[in-house]
Amino acid sequence: MIKTIIFDLDDTLLWDKKSVKTAFEETCLLANQKYGVDPEKLEEAVREEARKLYQGYETYEFTQMIGINPFEGLWGNFLDDHTYFKKMAEIVPNYRKDAWTNGLKQLGIEDGDFGTYLAEQFPENRKKNPFIYEETFSVLEKLGSNYQLVMLTNGSPDLQNTKLTITPELKDYFDHIIISGGFGKGKPDPSIFEHALETAGVTKDEAIMVGDNLMTDILGANRTGIQSVWINRENKQPTDVEPTYQIKHLDELFTILNG
Protein backbone atom coordinates (compact mmCIF):
# COMPACT_ATOMS: atom_id res chain seq x y z
CA MET A 1 0.00 0.00 0.00
CA ILE A 2 1.36 3.41 -1.00
CA LYS A 3 1.96 5.75 1.95
CA THR A 4 4.52 8.14 0.48
CA ILE A 5 4.72 9.96 -2.85
CA ILE A 6 8.15 11.19 -3.88
CA PHE A 7 8.08 14.09 -6.34
CA ASP A 8 10.78 15.51 -8.54
CA LEU A 9 10.75 19.34 -8.67
CA ASP A 10 11.95 20.75 -12.02
CA ASP A 11 9.59 20.16 -14.94
CA THR A 12 7.40 17.95 -12.75
CA LEU A 13 5.93 20.56 -10.36
CA LEU A 14 7.81 23.71 -11.44
CA TRP A 15 7.85 24.48 -15.16
CA ASP A 16 11.57 25.21 -15.19
CA LYS A 17 12.01 24.92 -18.97
CA LYS A 18 9.46 27.68 -19.50
CA SER A 19 11.12 29.89 -16.86
CA VAL A 20 14.53 29.48 -18.53
CA LYS A 21 13.07 30.00 -22.01
CA THR A 22 11.29 33.20 -20.89
CA ALA A 23 14.48 34.49 -19.23
CA PHE A 24 16.36 33.88 -22.51
CA GLU A 25 13.63 35.60 -24.55
CA GLU A 26 13.62 38.70 -22.33
CA THR A 27 17.42 38.91 -22.19
CA CYS A 28 17.92 38.34 -25.92
CA LEU A 29 15.34 41.03 -26.65
CA LEU A 30 17.77 43.55 -25.11
CA ALA A 31 20.35 42.53 -27.72
CA ASN A 32 17.72 42.82 -30.42
CA GLN A 33 16.96 46.38 -29.28
CA LYS A 34 20.62 47.37 -29.23
CA TYR A 35 22.02 45.47 -32.24
CA GLY A 36 19.00 44.21 -34.16
CA VAL A 37 20.03 40.57 -33.76
CA ASP A 38 17.53 37.73 -34.07
CA PRO A 39 16.71 36.90 -30.41
CA GLU A 40 16.17 33.21 -31.17
CA LYS A 41 19.54 32.92 -32.91
CA LEU A 42 21.26 34.57 -29.96
CA GLU A 43 19.55 32.21 -27.51
CA GLU A 44 20.70 29.23 -29.57
CA ALA A 45 24.26 30.59 -29.72
CA VAL A 46 24.43 31.32 -25.96
CA ARG A 47 23.03 27.89 -25.09
CA GLU A 48 25.65 26.28 -27.34
CA GLU A 49 28.52 28.35 -25.89
CA ALA A 50 27.30 27.69 -22.33
CA ARG A 51 27.28 23.92 -22.89
CA LYS A 52 30.79 24.03 -24.40
CA LEU A 53 32.27 26.10 -21.57
CA TYR A 54 30.47 24.12 -18.86
CA GLN A 55 31.98 20.82 -20.01
CA GLY A 56 35.46 22.27 -19.83
CA TYR A 57 35.46 23.12 -16.10
CA GLU A 58 36.94 20.90 -13.41
CA THR A 59 33.53 20.96 -11.71
CA TYR A 60 31.82 19.26 -14.68
CA GLU A 61 31.96 15.71 -13.31
CA PHE A 62 30.59 16.91 -9.98
CA THR A 63 27.73 18.81 -11.65
CA GLN A 64 26.89 15.66 -13.64
CA MET A 65 26.77 13.58 -10.46
CA ILE A 66 24.65 16.11 -8.53
CA GLY A 67 22.51 16.98 -11.56
CA ILE A 68 23.12 20.66 -12.30
CA ASN A 69 22.71 21.72 -15.92
CA PRO A 70 24.59 24.48 -17.80
CA PHE A 71 21.63 26.87 -17.75
CA GLU A 72 21.36 26.68 -13.97
CA GLY A 73 24.98 27.81 -13.98
CA LEU A 74 23.85 30.93 -15.84
CA TRP A 75 21.81 32.13 -12.86
CA GLY A 76 22.65 30.15 -9.70
CA ASN A 77 25.05 31.49 -7.06
CA PHE A 78 26.03 28.13 -5.47
CA LEU A 79 26.57 29.56 -2.00
CA ASP A 80 26.84 26.06 -0.57
CA ASP A 81 29.34 24.70 1.86
CA HIS A 82 31.16 22.17 -0.28
CA THR A 83 34.51 22.38 -2.05
CA TYR A 84 33.05 21.94 -5.52
CA PHE A 85 30.18 24.36 -4.93
CA LYS A 86 32.76 26.91 -3.76
CA LYS A 87 34.68 26.31 -6.99
CA MET A 88 31.48 26.77 -8.96
CA ALA A 89 30.77 30.03 -7.13
CA GLU A 90 34.22 31.24 -8.28
CA ILE A 91 33.72 30.01 -11.85
CA VAL A 92 30.18 31.28 -12.58
CA PRO A 93 30.77 35.05 -12.93
CA ASN A 94 33.23 34.51 -15.80
CA TYR A 95 31.25 31.57 -17.16
CA ARG A 96 28.14 33.73 -17.55
CA LYS A 97 30.05 36.63 -19.05
CA ASP A 98 31.87 34.33 -21.52
CA ALA A 99 28.73 32.43 -22.52
CA TRP A 100 26.91 35.65 -23.43
CA THR A 101 29.95 37.40 -24.94
CA ASN A 102 30.81 34.33 -27.08
CA GLY A 103 27.16 33.99 -28.10
CA LEU A 104 27.23 37.58 -29.36
CA LYS A 105 30.53 36.87 -31.16
CA GLN A 106 28.90 33.95 -32.98
CA LEU A 107 26.51 36.53 -34.46
CA GLY A 108 29.34 38.90 -35.35
CA ILE A 109 29.08 41.27 -32.37
CA GLU A 110 32.23 42.02 -30.39
CA ASP A 111 31.07 43.77 -27.24
CA GLY A 112 32.37 42.36 -23.97
CA ASP A 113 30.71 45.03 -21.84
CA PHE A 114 27.31 44.29 -23.34
CA GLY A 115 27.95 40.55 -22.89
CA THR A 116 28.59 41.23 -19.21
CA TYR A 117 25.40 43.29 -19.00
CA LEU A 118 23.31 40.49 -20.54
CA ALA A 119 24.95 37.98 -18.20
CA GLU A 120 23.74 40.10 -15.27
CA GLN A 121 20.24 40.52 -16.69
CA PHE A 122 19.60 36.80 -17.26
CA PRO A 123 19.49 35.81 -13.53
CA GLU A 124 17.13 38.72 -12.81
CA ASN A 125 14.84 37.65 -15.64
CA ARG A 126 14.92 34.03 -14.49
CA LYS A 127 14.01 34.96 -10.91
CA LYS A 128 11.05 37.07 -11.91
CA ASN A 129 9.57 34.33 -14.09
CA PRO A 130 8.74 31.38 -11.83
CA PHE A 131 6.24 29.20 -13.69
CA ILE A 132 4.35 26.37 -12.11
CA TYR A 133 2.04 23.88 -13.85
CA GLU A 134 -1.60 24.84 -13.46
CA GLU A 135 -2.54 21.59 -11.69
CA THR A 136 0.42 21.46 -9.26
CA PHE A 137 -1.18 23.05 -6.20
CA SER A 138 -4.59 21.40 -6.50
CA VAL A 139 -3.00 17.94 -6.88
CA LEU A 140 -0.64 18.45 -3.90
CA GLU A 141 -3.55 19.82 -1.85
CA LYS A 142 -5.63 16.68 -2.49
CA LEU A 143 -2.74 14.26 -1.96
CA GLY A 144 -1.50 15.93 1.22
CA SER A 145 -4.41 14.73 3.34
CA ASN A 146 -3.84 11.04 2.52
CA TYR A 147 -0.12 10.67 1.79
CA GLN A 148 3.24 11.74 3.08
CA LEU A 149 4.83 13.94 0.40
CA VAL A 150 8.58 14.03 -0.21
CA MET A 151 10.44 16.24 -2.69
CA LEU A 152 13.57 14.68 -4.18
CA THR A 153 15.41 17.10 -6.42
CA ASN A 154 18.80 17.20 -8.07
CA GLY A 155 20.84 20.36 -7.76
CA SER A 156 22.59 22.84 -5.51
CA PRO A 157 20.75 23.45 -2.21
CA ASP A 158 21.27 27.19 -2.64
CA LEU A 159 19.74 27.20 -6.14
CA GLN A 160 16.89 24.77 -5.44
CA ASN A 161 15.98 26.75 -2.32
CA THR A 162 16.00 29.94 -4.42
CA LYS A 163 13.45 28.27 -6.74
CA LEU A 164 11.35 27.39 -3.68
CA THR A 165 11.70 30.92 -2.28
CA ILE A 166 10.30 32.47 -5.48
CA THR A 167 7.42 29.94 -5.41
CA PRO A 168 6.86 30.07 -1.64
CA GLU A 169 3.54 28.18 -1.55
CA LEU A 170 5.18 24.97 -2.74
CA LYS A 171 7.33 23.86 0.17
CA ASP A 172 4.50 23.80 2.72
CA TYR A 173 2.99 20.77 1.00
CA PHE A 174 6.07 18.64 1.69
CA ASP A 175 6.97 16.65 4.80
CA HIS A 176 10.58 16.31 3.62
CA ILE A 177 12.69 18.06 0.96
CA ILE A 178 15.87 16.28 -0.15
CA ILE A 179 18.34 18.06 -2.45
CA SER A 180 21.10 16.03 -4.09
CA GLY A 181 23.80 18.66 -3.44
CA GLY A 182 23.13 18.38 0.29
CA PHE A 183 23.18 14.58 0.20
CA GLY A 184 26.31 14.21 -1.96
CA LYS A 185 24.94 12.13 -4.84
CA GLY A 186 22.16 12.78 -7.33
CA LYS A 187 19.43 10.79 -9.03
CA PRO A 188 19.65 8.12 -10.52
CA ASP A 189 22.09 6.89 -7.83
CA PRO A 190 20.12 4.37 -5.72
CA SER A 191 21.64 5.72 -2.48
CA ILE A 192 19.67 8.98 -2.65
CA PHE A 193 16.42 7.04 -3.19
CA GLU A 194 17.26 4.79 -0.24
CA HIS A 195 17.97 7.94 1.79
CA ALA A 196 14.52 9.29 0.81
CA LEU A 197 12.85 6.06 1.97
CA GLU A 198 14.76 6.15 5.27
CA THR A 199 13.90 9.82 5.81
CA ALA A 200 10.23 9.09 5.13
CA GLY A 201 10.32 5.94 7.29
CA VAL A 202 8.79 3.70 4.61
CA THR A 203 9.77 0.62 2.61
CA LYS A 204 10.24 0.64 -1.16
CA ASP A 205 6.79 -0.98 -1.56
CA GLU A 206 5.14 1.88 0.33
CA ALA A 207 6.48 4.63 -1.95
CA ILE A 208 6.02 5.77 -5.53
CA MET A 209 8.25 8.18 -7.48
CA VAL A 210 6.80 10.82 -9.83
CA GLY A 211 9.11 12.59 -12.27
CA ASP A 212 9.61 13.83 -15.82
CA ASN A 213 13.11 12.48 -16.44
CA LEU A 214 13.53 8.84 -17.48
CA MET A 215 17.31 8.88 -16.95
CA THR A 216 17.21 10.26 -13.38
CA ASP A 217 13.78 9.92 -11.72
CA ILE A 218 12.59 6.71 -13.33
CA LEU A 219 15.93 4.91 -13.69
CA GLY A 220 16.79 5.64 -10.06
CA ALA A 221 13.41 4.43 -8.81
CA ASN A 222 13.72 1.27 -10.92
CA ARG A 223 17.18 0.57 -9.51
CA THR A 224 15.82 0.92 -5.98
CA GLY A 225 12.70 -1.17 -6.55
CA ILE A 226 10.30 1.79 -6.14
CA GLN A 227 7.28 2.00 -8.44
CA SER A 228 7.57 4.94 -10.81
CA VAL A 229 5.28 7.33 -12.65
CA TRP A 230 6.73 9.09 -15.69
CA ILE A 231 5.00 12.39 -16.38
CA ASN A 232 5.41 12.75 -20.11
CA ARG A 233 3.79 16.08 -20.97
CA GLU A 234 5.77 16.52 -24.20
CA ASN A 235 4.97 13.15 -25.79
CA LYS A 236 8.61 12.08 -25.66
CA GLN A 237 9.49 8.71 -27.09
CA PRO A 238 10.13 6.07 -24.42
CA THR A 239 13.64 4.63 -24.12
CA ASP A 240 14.71 1.29 -22.68
CA VAL A 241 14.05 2.75 -19.19
CA GLU A 242 10.54 1.54 -18.39
CA PRO A 243 8.35 3.38 -15.89
CA THR A 244 5.68 1.45 -13.97
CA TYR A 245 3.12 4.01 -15.18
CA GLN A 246 3.05 6.85 -17.67
CA ILE A 247 0.84 9.96 -17.44
CA LYS A 248 0.48 13.29 -19.28
CA HIS A 249 -1.08 15.30 -16.48
CA LEU A 250 -0.58 15.19 -12.70
CA ASP A 251 -4.34 14.70 -12.20
CA GLU A 252 -3.93 11.20 -13.64
CA LEU A 253 -2.08 10.20 -10.44
CA PHE A 254 -5.40 9.69 -8.66
CA THR A 255 -6.41 6.93 -11.05
CA ILE A 256 -3.13 5.12 -10.37
CA LEU A 257 -3.32 5.56 -6.60
CA ASN A 258 -6.97 4.56 -6.38
CA GLY A 259 -6.53 1.66 -8.81
ROPASE-280918 format. One line per field, with one value per residue (C-alpha): residue in one letter; y, z, x. Coordinates in Angstrom, 1 decimal, always signed. Example, Ala and Ser with C-alpha at 12.3 -4.5 7.8 and 13.67 -1.06 7.14 Angstrom:
// residues 2
pafi a:s
yy -4.5:-1.1
zz +7.8:+7.1
xx +12.3:+13.7
This chain:
// residues 259
pafi m:i:k:t:i:i:f:d:l:d:d:t:l:l:w:d:k:k:s:v:k:t:a:f:e:e:t:c:l:l:a:n:q:k:y:g:v:d:p:e:k:l:e:e:a:v:r:e:e:a:r:k:l:y:q:g:y:e:t:y:e:f:t:q:m:i:g:i:n:p:f:e:g:l:w:g:n:f:l:d:d:h:t:y:f:k:k:m:a:e:i:v:p:n:y:r:k:d:a:w:t:n:g:l:k:q:l:g:i:e:d:g:d:f:g:t:y:l:a:e:q:f:p:e:n:r:k:k:n:p:f:i:y:e:e:t:f:s:v:l:e:k:l:g:s:n:y:q:l:v:m:l:t:n:g:s:p:d:l:q:n:t:k:l:t:i:t:p:e:l:k:d:y:f:d:h:i:i:i:s:g:g:f:g:k:g:k:p:d:p:s:i:f:e:h:a:l:e:t:a:g:v:t:k:d:e:a:i:m:v:g:d:n:l:m:t:d:i:l:g:a:n:r:t:g:i:q:s:v:w:i:n:r:e:n:k:q:p:t:d:v:e:p:t:y:q:i:k:h:l:d:e:l:f:t:i:l:n:g
yy +0.0:+3.4:+5.7:+8.1:+10.0:+11.2:+14.1:+15.5:+19.3:+20.8:+20.2:+18.0:+20.6:+23.7:+24.5:+25.2:+24.9:+27.7:+29.9:+29.5:+30.0:+33.2:+34.5:+33.9:+35.6:+38.7:+38.9:+38.3:+41.0:+43.5:+42.5:+42.8:+46.4:+47.4:+45.5:+44.2:+40.6:+37.7:+36.9:+33.2:+32.9:+34.6:+32.2:+29.2:+30.6:+31.3:+27.9:+26.3:+28.4:+27.7:+23.9:+24.0:+26.1:+24.1:+20.8:+22.3:+23.1:+20.9:+21.0:+19.3:+15.7:+16.9:+18.8:+15.7:+13.6:+16.1:+17.0:+20.7:+21.7:+24.5:+26.9:+26.7:+27.8:+30.9:+32.1:+30.1:+31.5:+28.1:+29.6:+26.1:+24.7:+22.2:+22.4:+21.9:+24.4:+26.9:+26.3:+26.8:+30.0:+31.2:+30.0:+31.3:+35.0:+34.5:+31.6:+33.7:+36.6:+34.3:+32.4:+35.7:+37.4:+34.3:+34.0:+37.6:+36.9:+34.0:+36.5:+38.9:+41.3:+42.0:+43.8:+42.4:+45.0:+44.3:+40.5:+41.2:+43.3:+40.5:+38.0:+40.1:+40.5:+36.8:+35.8:+38.7:+37.6:+34.0:+35.0:+37.1:+34.3:+31.4:+29.2:+26.4:+23.9:+24.8:+21.6:+21.5:+23.1:+21.4:+17.9:+18.5:+19.8:+16.7:+14.3:+15.9:+14.7:+11.0:+10.7:+11.7:+13.9:+14.0:+16.2:+14.7:+17.1:+17.2:+20.4:+22.8:+23.4:+27.2:+27.2:+24.8:+26.7:+29.9:+28.3:+27.4:+30.9:+32.5:+29.9:+30.1:+28.2:+25.0:+23.9:+23.8:+20.8:+18.6:+16.7:+16.3:+18.1:+16.3:+18.1:+16.0:+18.7:+18.4:+14.6:+14.2:+12.1:+12.8:+10.8:+8.1:+6.9:+4.4:+5.7:+9.0:+7.0:+4.8:+7.9:+9.3:+6.1:+6.1:+9.8:+9.1:+5.9:+3.7:+0.6:+0.6:-1.0:+1.9:+4.6:+5.8:+8.2:+10.8:+12.6:+13.8:+12.5:+8.8:+8.9:+10.3:+9.9:+6.7:+4.9:+5.6:+4.4:+1.3:+0.6:+0.9:-1.2:+1.8:+2.0:+4.9:+7.3:+9.1:+12.4:+12.8:+16.1:+16.5:+13.1:+12.1:+8.7:+6.1:+4.6:+1.3:+2.8:+1.5:+3.4:+1.4:+4.0:+6.9:+10.0:+13.3:+15.3:+15.2:+14.7:+11.2:+10.2:+9.7:+6.9:+5.1:+5.6:+4.6:+1.7
zz +0.0:-1.0:+1.9:+0.5:-2.8:-3.9:-6.3:-8.5:-8.7:-12.0:-14.9:-12.8:-10.4:-11.4:-15.2:-15.2:-19.0:-19.5:-16.9:-18.5:-22.0:-20.9:-19.2:-22.5:-24.5:-22.3:-22.2:-25.9:-26.6:-25.1:-27.7:-30.4:-29.3:-29.2:-32.2:-34.2:-33.8:-34.1:-30.4:-31.2:-32.9:-30.0:-27.5:-29.6:-29.7:-26.0:-25.1:-27.3:-25.9:-22.3:-22.9:-24.4:-21.6:-18.9:-20.0:-19.8:-16.1:-13.4:-11.7:-14.7:-13.3:-10.0:-11.7:-13.6:-10.5:-8.5:-11.6:-12.3:-15.9:-17.8:-17.8:-14.0:-14.0:-15.8:-12.9:-9.7:-7.1:-5.5:-2.0:-0.6:+1.9:-0.3:-2.1:-5.5:-4.9:-3.8:-7.0:-9.0:-7.1:-8.3:-11.8:-12.6:-12.9:-15.8:-17.2:-17.6:-19.1:-21.5:-22.5:-23.4:-24.9:-27.1:-28.1:-29.4:-31.2:-33.0:-34.5:-35.3:-32.4:-30.4:-27.2:-24.0:-21.8:-23.3:-22.9:-19.2:-19.0:-20.5:-18.2:-15.3:-16.7:-17.3:-13.5:-12.8:-15.6:-14.5:-10.9:-11.9:-14.1:-11.8:-13.7:-12.1:-13.9:-13.5:-11.7:-9.3:-6.2:-6.5:-6.9:-3.9:-1.9:-2.5:-2.0:+1.2:+3.3:+2.5:+1.8:+3.1:+0.4:-0.2:-2.7:-4.2:-6.4:-8.1:-7.8:-5.5:-2.2:-2.6:-6.1:-5.4:-2.3:-4.4:-6.7:-3.7:-2.3:-5.5:-5.4:-1.6:-1.5:-2.7:+0.2:+2.7:+1.0:+1.7:+4.8:+3.6:+1.0:-0.1:-2.4:-4.1:-3.4:+0.3:+0.2:-2.0:-4.8:-7.3:-9.0:-10.5:-7.8:-5.7:-2.5:-2.7:-3.2:-0.2:+1.8:+0.8:+2.0:+5.3:+5.8:+5.1:+7.3:+4.6:+2.6:-1.2:-1.6:+0.3:-1.9:-5.5:-7.5:-9.8:-12.3:-15.8:-16.4:-17.5:-16.9:-13.4:-11.7:-13.3:-13.7:-10.1:-8.8:-10.9:-9.5:-6.0:-6.6:-6.1:-8.4:-10.8:-12.7:-15.7:-16.4:-20.1:-21.0:-24.2:-25.8:-25.7:-27.1:-24.4:-24.1:-22.7:-19.2:-18.4:-15.9:-14.0:-15.2:-17.7:-17.4:-19.3:-16.5:-12.7:-12.2:-13.6:-10.4:-8.7:-11.1:-10.4:-6.6:-6.4:-8.8
xx +0.0:+1.4:+2.0:+4.5:+4.7:+8.2:+8.1:+10.8:+10.8:+12.0:+9.6:+7.4:+5.9:+7.8:+7.9:+11.6:+12.0:+9.5:+11.1:+14.5:+13.1:+11.3:+14.5:+16.4:+13.6:+13.6:+17.4:+17.9:+15.3:+17.8:+20.4:+17.7:+17.0:+20.6:+22.0:+19.0:+20.0:+17.5:+16.7:+16.2:+19.5:+21.3:+19.5:+20.7:+24.3:+24.4:+23.0:+25.7:+28.5:+27.3:+27.3:+30.8:+32.3:+30.5:+32.0:+35.5:+35.5:+36.9:+33.5:+31.8:+32.0:+30.6:+27.7:+26.9:+26.8:+24.7:+22.5:+23.1:+22.7:+24.6:+21.6:+21.4:+25.0:+23.8:+21.8:+22.7:+25.1:+26.0:+26.6:+26.8:+29.3:+31.2:+34.5:+33.0:+30.2:+32.8:+34.7:+31.5:+30.8:+34.2:+33.7:+30.2:+30.8:+33.2:+31.2:+28.1:+30.1:+31.9:+28.7:+26.9:+30.0:+30.8:+27.2:+27.2:+30.5:+28.9:+26.5:+29.3:+29.1:+32.2:+31.1:+32.4:+30.7:+27.3:+28.0:+28.6:+25.4:+23.3:+25.0:+23.7:+20.2:+19.6:+19.5:+17.1:+14.8:+14.9:+14.0:+11.0:+9.6:+8.7:+6.2:+4.3:+2.0:-1.6:-2.5:+0.4:-1.2:-4.6:-3.0:-0.6:-3.5:-5.6:-2.7:-1.5:-4.4:-3.8:-0.1:+3.2:+4.8:+8.6:+10.4:+13.6:+15.4:+18.8:+20.8:+22.6:+20.8:+21.3:+19.7:+16.9:+16.0:+16.0:+13.4:+11.4:+11.7:+10.3:+7.4:+6.9:+3.5:+5.2:+7.3:+4.5:+3.0:+6.1:+7.0:+10.6:+12.7:+15.9:+18.3:+21.1:+23.8:+23.1:+23.2:+26.3:+24.9:+22.2:+19.4:+19.6:+22.1:+20.1:+21.6:+19.7:+16.4:+17.3:+18.0:+14.5:+12.8:+14.8:+13.9:+10.2:+10.3:+8.8:+9.8:+10.2:+6.8:+5.1:+6.5:+6.0:+8.3:+6.8:+9.1:+9.6:+13.1:+13.5:+17.3:+17.2:+13.8:+12.6:+15.9:+16.8:+13.4:+13.7:+17.2:+15.8:+12.7:+10.3:+7.3:+7.6:+5.3:+6.7:+5.0:+5.4:+3.8:+5.8:+5.0:+8.6:+9.5:+10.1:+13.6:+14.7:+14.1:+10.5:+8.4:+5.7:+3.1:+3.1:+0.8:+0.5:-1.1:-0.6:-4.3:-3.9:-2.1:-5.4:-6.4:-3.1:-3.3:-7.0:-6.5
